[in-house]
Amino acid sequence: MHTKEEKIQAFARLLDIMDELREKCPWNAAQTMESIRPMTEEEVYELSDAINRADSAGTAGEIGDLLYHMVFYARIAQEQGRFDIADCLQKVCDKMVFRHPHVFANPDGHEPTAKEIADTWELVKAREKNGNKTVMSGIPDAMPALLKALSMQEKARGCGFDWERREDVWDKVHEELQEAQEACAEDDPAHMEEEFGDLLFAAINAARLYGVDPEKALGTTCSKFRRRFTYLEENTLKKGRKLTDLTLAEMDAIWDEGKAKGL
């Protein structure tokens, strides 16, 4: 591992490289915060993939890419006279010190558990904002709905609004399932959309309470479906047929065959 001085030197090198690119590279010079934003979103997903693969080298590289983007945004803002990277670093440092009084200012000597810290996290953040923002206001509208639901539930938990016993969530899941079925029987599109949303929200809540990452769980299921459907497609083509030529029963038979092979 590197020393603190080496880490500072590496960060300083990144700042120097950004200065050079911004001043001498036509493409870099032409970029704006708006033009970079979609690429940043892509980098976040690439980092997530590397973490899920437990790819240490890949994770290090993707963290570097994200750092590059953060420095890029700060450099653009610096040119506009709005702020620079030092302002960004000071803000996050001040924020972390404020949110961790048990570490940086602990007059009563009480050492909270990780659960106690998590359970009061959103209340601490609310005090930091002087009550000018609501707990949910920090959740971006553009966040994917599944992740948004999980974030909302976590923030509510941080304020003490959560199930006392995780087992109780299943009554809510069953209730929402029944209401979704009733809405489908009515054949009312708007009502069906609402009730399916409630059902998905309840299922995500159940996963959270049982320590399951719903995004990862759904991603795993999607990968499994891809493998099995690809097996179905490939085995159909090998026989000189098209998927549209098969009956549902024939498709199910090939699907079960792939499933039995562990796909």
Buried (B, 14 or more C-beta within 10 A) or exposed (E): EEEEEEEEEEBEEBBEEBEEBBEEEEEBEEBEEEEBEEEBEEBEEBBBBBBBEEEEEBBEEBBBBBBBBBBBBBBBBBEEEEBBBEEBEEEEEEEEEBBEEBEEEEEEEEEEEEEEBEBBBBEBBBEEEEEEEEBEEEBEEEEEEBBBBBBBBBBBBBBEEBBEEBEEBEEBBEEBBEBBEEBEEEEEEEBBEBBBBBBBBBBBBBBBBEEEEBBEEBBEEEEEEEBBBEBBBEBBEEEEEEEEEBEEEBBEEBBEBBEEEEB
